[in-house]
Structure formats: C-alpha cells, structure tokens
C-alpha cells in the first residue's frame, strides 16, 4: 500500500548570484543559509568561479540569455516571497536584474558583491556605475565598508560615516541600507541600518578569526529568508546579524585557508538541544544513584549542559528548581528544561568564551573538606576571589576571565570562599557528561561520610 504524502508548505526565496566551487560563499552559501532558515531556496546562477578558502583562480560568466532563462523558469512557477542578488560580475547582468526588478512583487535585497574576502575582484570595474539603477530598485542594500566606499565615495571607518554612507544609498533610491561593520577594526562589530525614518545600530562582539569567507552572502541570505517568512525589515536584519555572529564563531575548519562560515549553525544548535537535555538527564540520574549528597550547597545543586553552539542561557539545559538534599540522598525538584539556570549557565557560557569545548557545569558546596577532596580530581583547580571584583566588574564574564588567567589553562574546578551575602561555592567544568560525573563522584568519594 502506498503511503499518503505529507507535503511541507514553505515560503520560496530566490538568489541571483555566482557559484563558489569552495562552497563557502555565493550560490552555495545562499542555498544552505536559506534552507536552514526555513524557506525553500531557488536560484539563478550568473557565473561559475573556481575558488577555495585561499582565493579565486578563475571565473566564467554565463551567457545573459541563460541567466534570463533561469529567472523566467523560477518566476513563472514559484511564488517567490523575497530575493537577493550576489555576484553579478558584469554590466549586462547588473542591468538585466535592474530591468527585471520593477516587476518583482516581493522584497529585493542587493548584496553588491565586488571584492571577495581574499581580495580578489568579483566585478568588472565598469559595472560599478550600473549598480545605481539596481540599488534604486532594492528593498535593502547590504554593502560592507569597502563596497560602500565604491558606491558612495564615503570612507567608512565608524558608525558616523556608516550612517552618512547609508543615507547616500537611501538617497540613491534604496528603501534601506545596511552598512556592515566587519571592517571597522574595533572589538565590537557594528552594522548600521539606515532608513528614511532614521538609523539603528546592531552590535555584537568581534570574533577573532580570519574565517570570514561567505559572511556577506550568508548575512544577506539570512535576511532574505526572514523577509520571505514575513518578518519586518528590522527583525530580519537583527536575526541575520545574530546568525552571522554565531556562523563566524563556529566556522568550518576546512581547506588550507582561513575556512568558511557555518551556514547551518542555527539549525545545528536546535538539533543539538534534545541530545543535550538527555545528557543532563543522565548526569542527574547518575548523581542520584551515587548519592552525592555531601556536594549539595544550601542554594541547591544544579547541572547545566550547553549545546555545542550555545551562546545564550536559553540554549543551555538545567534542572528546574535545582537538586535538593534529602534525609538519605538527593532529589531533583523538577525536570530538565532549557533556560532553567541563570547563574551556573552564565558561568558556563562565560567559560566557553575561553574554551568552546566546554559543555557541562555544576555548582557544588565548598568548605575545608571539599578543598582537600578537590586535590583528587584530574584537572586544574583554581581559587576565584569574588571579593576582588569591583562593583562594575561583578559579572560572570569577569569571574571566568579572572579564573582562566589564574589557571593558565582550562580549569576543572573553580572555588570561592564566599563573601558577605554570598555562599562559598565550587563550580565544576567539563567537556563531556562522563567527565563531569567522574569529577563529582571522585570529590564525593574523597569526602566520605
């Protein structure tokens, strides 16, 4: 008997761009990012490039008739909800898209790809002026600092100049301009969105890596996917910027060059949630069986697990209500859920800034007996003096930074002797569930009854 089909209804997005044989940028980046962001991705390929993580070695422009035939095929059959452009390579292609754009009844995001991250040119110099007509038809134009200077003549090196350049792009006819700050040269990346109503700056910490191949394509594709799903422009930009930050931090270590961004990173994070929650469940069950009651602090014991791509507390799983000490053992107050921990989760996330392989953490009691038992675990043990913090530094980030400086490596356990109104505490870190359980049981066994 044949099975009943169960079709999935997804919004359709379109990318008009060149192919990247290295898979990190261009059509390949667009399709992966769009599909991972919840839309069905279609394409019109403008050129075929020979490139990898080290640079571009060749480029072949498709005949204009073939590009137009692809557009016709997609638009005649699919209900496209949003589209983007990428590498258009030459004046005839830019002009073709500009001529077709007025008939689009959906948002168009123009990513004016001119120069690859490697520095190789991806656009004929005489095609730069042709972009003015295309920009005038765009819902959003997303140049980086170098591309912005070519298009507007404004050298972008801070948010003020980015805002000025964005206003010029809007003056050219774009509904909005997003000047990306990946080249500002500061510790904080600032993307400036300019509309006729004003401007908004989206900030996130710079990731210290050269693996930025495909950043512009990925950002624009993520925004297009959100627009196709019905998000307003500001929400789409905010979401795309957040995705790109994570995609750069957890980039693919491929090739002999700097590597490529992780286009599916948000999808992978969501997929890792159930296994992470199950791992926390297993840790709790094993701790209950081992009856580690001597490790439970007055505030209660908690176990936290982070997905491999976790950036926020709601991407960590923990025991809701913590684990309490009973007359003859320990007992979790409620089940495991994401976002159930604040304090321990923030410490784990802060520690992951220094060692992203860390996945699990727990808070335990601290006293003289625990201090002696800590000598038995396999790993670095370090004391953190919370009293040394200033009021302005009183954060988990400060504590983690100070801890890693003192440890000169990744600590297995961090303890502090408490302060006024603060209970003495031991916090354990581990890269795996088994490692965390082993460290906790070793400490407990050393303490004895």
C-alpha positions as CSV (number, residue, x, y, z in Angstrom):
1,X,0.0,0.0,0.0
2,X,1.4,3.4,-1.0
3,X,2.0,5.9,1.8
4,X,-0.1,9.1,2.0
5,X,2.1,12.1,1.1
6,X,2.6,14.8,3.6
7,X,3.9,17.9,1.7
8,X,5.6,20.8,3.5
9,X,4.4,24.3,2.7
10,X,7.4,26.7,2.9
11,X,7.9,30.2,1.6
12,X,10.1,30.4,-1.5
13,X,13.2,32.6,-1.7
14,X,15.4,33.4,-4.8
15,X,19.1,34.1,-5.1
16,X,20.7,35.5,-8.2
17,X,24.4,35.0,-7.7
18,X,27.6,33.3,-8.8
19,X,28.7,29.8,-7.9
20,X,31.6,29.2,-5.5
21,X,33.3,25.8,-6.1
22,X,34.7,26.1,-2.5
23,X,31.1,26.0,-1.1
24,X,31.6,28.9,1.4
25,X,30.1,31.8,-0.5
26,X,27.9,32.6,-3.5
27,X,25.0,30.3,-4.5
28,X,26.2,27.5,-2.2
29,X,26.2,29.8,0.8
30,X,22.8,31.3,-0.1
31,X,21.1,28.0,-0.6
32,X,22.4,26.5,2.6
33,X,21.6,29.5,4.7
34,X,18.1,30.0,3.2
35,X,17.1,26.3,3.6
36,X,18.4,26.3,7.2
37,X,16.4,29.4,7.9
38,X,13.1,27.8,7.0
39,X,12.5,28.6,3.3
40,X,12.6,26.8,0.0
41,X,15.6,28.2,-1.9
42,X,15.7,28.7,-5.7
43,X,18.5,30.2,-7.8
44,X,19.6,31.8,-11.0
45,X,23.4,31.3,-11.5
46,X,25.2,34.2,-13.1
47,X,28.8,32.9,-13.2
48,X,30.9,29.9,-12.3
49,X,34.0,30.6,-10.3
50,X,37.0,28.4,-9.4
51,X,37.8,29.3,-5.8
52,X,38.5,27.9,-2.4
53,X,39.4,29.1,1.0
54,X,42.6,30.7,-0.3
55,X,41.2,32.7,-3.2
56,X,39.7,32.9,-6.7
57,X,41.6,31.3,-9.6
58,X,39.1,31.6,-12.3
59,X,35.6,32.9,-13.3
60,X,33.3,32.2,-16.2
61,X,30.3,34.5,-16.9
62,X,27.2,32.6,-18.1
63,X,25.5,33.9,-21.3
64,X,23.0,36.6,-20.5
65,X,20.3,34.6,-22.2
66,X,20.9,31.6,-19.9
67,X,20.7,33.9,-16.8
68,X,17.4,35.3,-18.0
69,X,16.1,31.9,-18.8
70,X,16.8,30.8,-15.2
71,X,14.9,33.9,-13.9
72,X,11.9,33.1,-16.1
73,X,11.9,29.5,-15.1
74,X,11.8,30.3,-11.4
75,X,9.4,33.3,-11.5
76,X,6.9,31.6,-13.9
77,X,6.5,28.6,-11.5
78,X,7.3,29.6,-7.9
79,X,5.6,32.1,-5.6
80,X,8.8,33.9,-4.7
81,X,8.4,35.9,-1.4
82,X,11.8,37.5,-1.4
83,X,15.0,37.6,-3.4
84,X,18.7,38.6,-3.2
85,X,21.5,39.3,-5.5
86,X,25.1,38.4,-5.1
87,X,27.9,38.2,-7.6
88,X,26.6,39.8,-10.8
89,X,30.1,40.1,-12.3
90,X,29.4,42.3,-15.3
91,X,27.4,45.3,-16.5
92,X,24.9,43.3,-18.7
93,X,24.0,41.1,-15.7
94,X,23.5,44.1,-13.3
95,X,21.4,45.8,-16.0
96,X,19.3,42.7,-16.6
97,X,18.4,42.4,-12.9
98,X,17.8,46.1,-12.6
99,X,15.4,45.9,-15.6
100,X,13.5,43.0,-14.1
101,X,13.4,44.3,-10.6
102,X,10.5,46.7,-11.1
103,X,8.2,43.7,-11.9
104,X,9.2,41.9,-8.6
105,X,6.2,42.0,-6.2
106,X,8.5,40.9,-3.4
107,X,11.4,42.4,-1.4
108,X,14.8,42.5,-3.1
109,X,18.0,42.6,-1.1
110,X,21.0,43.7,-3.1
111,X,24.4,42.5,-1.8
112,X,26.8,44.4,-4.1
113,X,29.5,41.7,-4.3
114,X,32.6,43.4,-5.7
115,X,35.6,42.0,-3.9
116,X,36.0,38.6,-2.3
117,X,37.2,38.2,1.3
118,X,40.5,37.1,-0.2
119,X,40.8,40.4,-2.0
120,X,40.1,39.1,-5.5
121,X,37.8,41.3,-7.6
122,X,34.5,39.7,-8.5
123,X,33.0,42.6,-10.5
124,X,34.2,44.4,-13.6
125,X,35.1,48.0,-12.8
126,X,32.8,49.5,-15.4
127,X,29.9,47.6,-13.8
128,X,30.1,49.6,-10.6
129,X,28.2,52.5,-12.0
130,X,25.5,50.1,-13.3
131,X,24.6,49.3,-9.7
132,X,23.0,52.7,-9.2
133,X,19.9,51.6,-11.2
134,X,19.7,48.3,-9.2
135,X,20.1,50.0,-5.9
136,X,17.2,52.2,-6.7
137,X,15.0,49.1,-7.0
138,X,16.2,47.5,-3.8
139,X,14.3,47.0,-0.5
140,X,17.7,46.8,1.2
141,X,21.3,47.1,0.0
142,X,23.9,45.4,2.2
143,X,27.5,46.6,1.3
144,X,30.5,46.2,3.5
145,X,32.8,49.1,4.2
146,X,34.9,48.7,1.1
147,X,31.9,48.3,-1.2
148,X,30.1,51.2,0.5
149,X,33.1,53.5,-0.3
150,X,33.0,52.4,-4.0
151,X,29.3,53.1,-4.2
152,X,29.1,56.4,-2.3
153,X,32.6,57.8,-2.1
154,X,32.4,57.8,1.7
155,X,35.2,56.1,3.6
156,X,33.5,54.1,6.3
157,X,35.5,53.6,9.5
158,X,32.9,54.2,12.2
159,X,29.2,54.4,12.8
160,X,29.0,58.1,11.9
161,X,30.5,57.6,8.5
162,X,28.5,54.4,8.1
163,X,25.3,56.4,8.8
164,X,26.3,59.0,6.3
165,X,27.0,56.4,3.6
166,X,23.7,54.7,4.3
167,X,21.9,57.9,3.9
168,X,23.5,58.4,0.5
169,X,22.4,54.9,-0.6
170,X,18.9,55.6,0.5
171,X,19.2,58.9,-1.4
172,X,20.0,56.8,-4.5
173,X,16.6,55.1,-4.2
174,X,17.1,52.1,-1.9
175,X,14.3,51.7,0.7
176,X,17.0,51.0,3.3
177,X,20.8,50.4,3.6
178,X,22.7,48.1,5.9
179,X,26.3,49.1,6.1
180,X,28.1,46.2,7.7
181,X,30.9,46.8,10.2
182,X,33.1,43.8,9.7
183,X,35.9,46.1,8.6
184,X,35.6,48.8,11.2
185,X,38.7,47.5,13.0
186,X,37.2,47.6,16.6
187,X,36.4,44.9,19.1
188,X,32.7,45.4,18.6
189,X,31.2,44.8,15.1
190,X,28.6,47.4,14.3
191,X,26.1,47.1,11.5
192,X,24.2,50.3,10.7
193,X,20.7,50.1,9.3
194,X,19.6,53.3,7.7
195,X,16.0,54.0,6.5
196,X,14.2,57.2,5.6
197,X,12.9,57.3,9.2
198,X,16.4,57.1,10.9
199,X,19.0,54.6,11.7
200,X,19.7,51.7,14.1
201,X,23.0,50.1,15.0
202,X,23.3,46.3,15.7
203,X,26.3,45.4,17.8
204,X,28.0,42.1,18.6
205,X,31.5,41.2,19.8
206,X,34.0,40.7,17.0
207,X,35.2,37.1,16.7
208,X,38.9,36.9,16.5
209,X,39.2,34.8,13.3
210,X,40.1,35.2,9.6
211,X,37.5,32.6,8.7
212,X,35.1,35.1,7.2
213,X,34.6,33.6,3.7
214,X,31.0,34.0,2.8
215,X,29.9,36.4,5.5
216,X,28.2,38.9,3.2
217,X,26.4,36.2,1.3
218,X,25.3,34.5,4.5
219,X,24.0,37.7,6.1
220,X,22.0,38.8,3.1
221,X,20.6,35.2,2.6
222,X,19.5,35.0,6.2
223,X,17.8,38.4,5.9
224,X,16.0,37.3,2.7
225,X,14.8,34.1,4.4
226,X,13.3,36.1,7.2
227,X,11.6,38.6,4.8
228,X,10.2,35.6,2.8
229,X,8.7,34.3,6.1
230,X,7.0,37.7,6.7
231,X,9.3,39.4,9.2
232,X,9.6,43.2,9.1
233,X,12.9,44.6,7.9
234,X,14.4,45.4,11.3
235,X,13.5,42.0,12.7
236,X,15.0,40.3,9.7
237,X,18.3,42.3,10.0
238,X,18.6,41.6,13.7
239,X,18.1,37.9,13.1
240,X,20.5,37.8,10.2
241,X,23.2,39.6,12.2
242,X,22.8,37.2,15.2
243,X,23.0,34.2,12.9
244,X,26.2,35.5,11.2
245,X,27.9,36.1,14.6
246,X,27.4,32.5,15.5
247,X,28.2,31.3,12.0
248,X,31.6,33.0,12.2
249,X,32.4,31.9,15.7
250,X,31.6,28.2,14.9
251,X,33.1,28.4,11.4
252,X,34.1,25.3,9.4
253,X,37.7,24.4,9.7
254,X,38.1,23.3,6.1
255,X,40.7,23.8,3.4
256,X,44.2,25.2,3.8
257,X,43.0,28.8,4.0
258,X,41.1,30.5,6.9
259,X,38.0,28.4,6.5
260,X,34.3,29.2,5.8
261,X,31.4,30.4,7.9
262,X,28.9,27.8,9.3
263,X,25.7,28.4,7.3
264,X,23.7,25.8,9.1
265,X,24.8,26.8,12.6
266,X,21.4,27.8,13.9
267,X,19.9,24.6,12.6
268,X,22.7,22.5,14.2
269,X,22.1,24.3,17.5
270,X,18.4,23.5,17.5
271,X,19.2,19.9,16.5
272,X,21.6,19.5,19.5
273,X,19.1,20.5,22.1
274,X,17.4,17.2,22.7
275,X,20.7,15.2,23.0
276,X,22.0,17.9,25.4
277,X,18.9,17.7,27.5
278,X,19.2,13.9,27.5
279,X,22.8,14.2,28.6
280,X,21.8,16.4,31.6
281,X,19.1,13.8,32.5
282,X,21.7,11.1,32.5
283,X,24.1,13.1,34.7
284,X,21.3,13.7,37.2
285,X,20.3,10.1,37.3
286,X,23.9,9.0,37.9
287,X,24.4,11.6,40.6
288,X,21.2,10.4,42.3
289,X,22.4,6.8,42.1
290,X,25.8,7.8,43.5
291,X,24.1,9.8,46.3
292,X,26.4,12.8,46.1
293,X,24.5,14.5,49.0
294,X,27.7,15.9,50.5
295,X,28.2,18.1,47.4
296,X,24.8,19.9,47.6
297,X,25.1,23.5,48.7
298,X,22.5,25.4,50.6
299,X,21.1,27.0,47.5
300,X,20.8,23.6,45.8
301,X,22.9,21.8,43.3
302,X,22.4,22.3,39.6
303,X,23.8,20.7,36.5
304,X,23.9,22.6,33.2
305,X,24.5,21.4,29.7
306,X,25.2,23.7,26.7
307,X,24.7,22.7,23.1
308,X,27.9,22.8,21.1
309,X,26.8,26.2,19.7
310,X,25.2,27.7,22.7
311,X,25.5,31.5,23.1
312,X,22.6,32.3,25.5
313,X,21.2,30.9,28.7
314,X,18.1,29.6,26.9
315,X,20.4,27.4,24.9
316,X,21.5,25.5,28.0
317,X,19.6,22.8,29.7
318,X,19.4,22.5,33.5
319,X,17.3,21.2,36.3
320,X,14.3,23.5,37.0
321,X,14.3,24.3,40.7
322,X,17.8,22.7,41.2
323,X,18.6,19.4,43.0
324,X,17.9,19.3,46.8
325,X,19.4,17.3,49.6
326,X,17.1,14.9,51.3
327,X,17.4,12.9,54.5
328,X,19.0,10.0,52.8
329,X,20.0,11.3,49.3
330,X,19.4,13.9,46.7
331,X,16.3,14.6,44.5
332,X,15.7,17.0,41.6
333,X,12.9,19.3,42.3
334,X,11.5,19.3,38.8
335,X,12.6,18.2,35.3
336,X,15.2,19.4,32.9
337,X,14.4,22.2,30.6
338,X,16.2,24.9,28.6
339,X,16.7,28.2,30.2
340,X,16.2,26.8,33.7
341,X,19.5,28.1,35.0
342,X,20.8,31.6,35.2
343,X,23.9,31.7,37.5
344,X,25.5,28.4,36.5
345,X,24.5,28.8,32.9
346,X,26.1,32.2,32.7
347,X,29.3,30.9,34.2
348,X,29.5,28.0,31.7
349,X,28.8,30.4,28.8
350,X,31.5,32.8,30.0
351,X,34.0,29.9,30.4
352,X,33.1,28.8,26.8
353,X,34.4,32.2,25.6
354,X,37.9,30.9,26.6
355,X,37.4,27.2,25.8
356,X,34.4,26.4,23.5
357,X,34.8,22.7,24.0
358,X,33.3,23.0,27.5
359,X,29.8,21.7,27.5
360,X,28.8,21.0,31.1
361,X,29.0,22.6,34.5
362,X,27.7,22.1,38.1
363,X,27.7,24.2,41.3
364,X,28.7,22.4,44.5
365,X,29.2,23.0,48.1
366,X,32.6,24.4,49.3
367,X,34.3,24.1,52.7
368,X,37.6,22.8,54.1
369,X,36.6,19.2,53.4
370,X,35.8,19.9,49.8
371,X,39.0,21.9,49.3
372,X,41.0,18.8,50.4
373,X,39.0,16.5,48.2
374,X,39.5,18.7,45.1
375,X,43.1,17.6,45.1
376,X,42.0,14.2,43.9
377,X,40.4,15.2,40.6
378,X,42.2,15.1,37.3
379,X,42.5,18.7,36.2
380,X,43.4,22.3,37.3
381,X,41.8,23.6,40.4
382,X,41.8,27.4,40.9
383,X,40.5,29.7,43.6
384,X,38.5,32.7,42.5
385,X,38.3,35.7,44.9
386,X,34.9,37.2,44.3
387,X,35.8,39.9,46.8
388,X,38.4,41.2,44.4
389,X,35.8,42.3,41.9
390,X,34.8,45.9,41.6
391,X,31.1,46.8,41.5
392,X,31.3,47.5,37.8
393,X,33.0,44.1,37.1
394,X,30.7,42.0,39.2
395,X,29.7,39.6,36.3
396,X,30.2,36.0,35.3
397,X,32.4,37.2,32.4
398,X,34.8,38.9,34.8
399,X,34.9,35.8,37.0
400,X,35.6,33.5,34.1
401,X,38.2,35.8,32.6
402,X,40.0,36.0,36.0
403,X,39.7,32.3,36.5
404,X,41.3,31.4,33.2
405,X,44.1,33.9,33.8
406,X,44.9,32.3,37.2
407,X,44.6,28.8,35.9
408,X,46.8,29.4,32.8
409,X,44.6,26.9,31.1
410,X,41.1,25.4,31.3
411,X,40.2,24.7,34.9
412,X,38.3,21.6,36.0
413,X,37.1,23.2,39.2
414,X,36.8,26.8,40.5
415,X,36.1,27.6,44.1
416,X,35.5,30.8,46.1
417,X,35.3,31.2,49.8
418,X,32.2,33.4,49.6
419,X,31.7,37.0,50.6
420,X,29.1,38.9,52.6
421,X,25.7,37.5,51.5
422,X,27.4,35.0,49.1
423,X,27.7,31.3,49.9
424,X,31.1,29.7,49.4
425,X,30.9,27.6,46.2
426,X,32.7,25.1,44.0
427,X,31.9,25.2,40.2
428,X,33.0,22.3,38.1
429,X,33.5,22.4,34.3
430,X,33.7,19.6,31.8
431,X,33.7,18.9,28.1
432,X,31.6,15.7,28.4
433,X,28.8,14.4,30.7
434,X,31.0,11.5,31.8
435,X,33.8,13.8,32.7
436,X,31.6,15.9,34.9
437,X,30.1,12.9,36.7
438,X,33.6,11.4,37.3
439,X,34.8,14.6,38.8
440,X,31.8,15.0,41.1
441,X,31.9,11.4,42.3
442,X,35.7,11.5,42.9
443,X,35.2,14.6,45.1
444,X,32.3,13.0,47.0
445,X,34.2,9.7,47.5
446,X,37.2,11.5,48.8
447,X,35.0,13.4,51.3
448,X,33.4,10.2,52.7
449,X,30.7,10.4,55.3
